[in-house]
Amino acid sequence: MRAQWPHDMMESWRHEKLALELSILDAEAERDRNSEASKIMQKFQAGQLQGLRATLSQSQVVHPTVAPQSATPRMQLFLRTNLKWHQELSDRYACHTCRRPGASGK
């Protein structure tokens, strides 16, 4: 039984290390989401996103629920985590990239 102790301790430390690494990754992802959202919100408030749809081809204009294949994993994560926020804005201010009721559909 005593010979099992070092193995159990190593296993316990391994689990603790993994839990710590996961919490660090979660914190980094949250920081990245907040940073991306902040940049987009600043552009939105400055009116710099109005011409965005005109710069994209029709095949690239998609609703945020469907991330384009070319989107980076970080952008796909951003789109998924901010879907509710997007839906509220598109209902209120007429989304330029989707056909939701109340959207302008330009």
N, C-alpha and C positions, 0 to 999 in steps of 0.2 A: 504494500500500500504506500509505503514511504517513497518508493521509486517513482510513483505516479505524480508526486507533488511538483517537481520542476516542470513537467509537461503541462499540468493544469495551470500553473502560474504563467507559463509562456502563452498558453491559449487565452487566458484572461487578459493579459497585456495586449495580445493581438486584437482582441475584440475591442478593448478600450481605445487602441490606436485607430482602428477602423472607424469607430464612432466619432472620434475627434476629427479625423479626416473628412468624414461626411458632414459634420457640422461646419467645418471650414468651407467646404464646397458649397453648402447651402448659403452661407453668409456671402461668399463671393458672387453666387448667382443672384442673390437679392440685391447686392450692390450694383451689379451689371444691369439688372432690370430697372432699378431706380435711376441709374445714369442714363440709360436709353430713353426712358419715359420722360426724364427731365429735358433732354435735348429735343425730343419731339414736341413736348409741350411748349418749350420756348419758341420753337419755329412756328407752331400753331398759333400762339398768341401774337407773334410778330407778323402773321399773315403770309408767311413764306411757303406754306403748304398748299395754297390755293391752286397753283399751276402744276402741282405734282402729277395729276392724272394726265395732263396734256403731254408730259414728257415720257410717259410709258406707252408701249404698244398695247393694243386691245388684249392680246394674250397675257400680258403681264398684270393687267388690272384685275385684281381678285379681291374678294371679301376676305378679311383677316382670319376667318375660320379655316380658310384653305391657303396654307402657306405655299408660295411658289417653290418649285423644285430648286431654284437657284438661291433661295434664301439660306443664309447661314444658320447653323443650329441655334446660335444666340438669338437671331431674329425670329426664328420659328418659336422659340420659347417665349420671347417677348409678345408675339402675336397671340399665342395661346393664353398667356397669363393676363393679358390686357383685353380679352374679348369682351368681358362685361362692360369695362370702361368704354370701349369702342361702341358697343351697342347703345349705351346711354347717350354718347355724343352724337351718334348718327341719328338717333331719334330726335334729339333736340336741335341739332344744327345742320342736318341734311348731309349725309356722308357722300363724298365724291366718288367713292369706289365700290359702292354696293347699291342694291335696289331695294333697300328696306322701305317700308311705308314711311312716308314723311321725308324720304331722301330726295334730293333734287334730281339725281340720276343723270347729271350732265354728261 
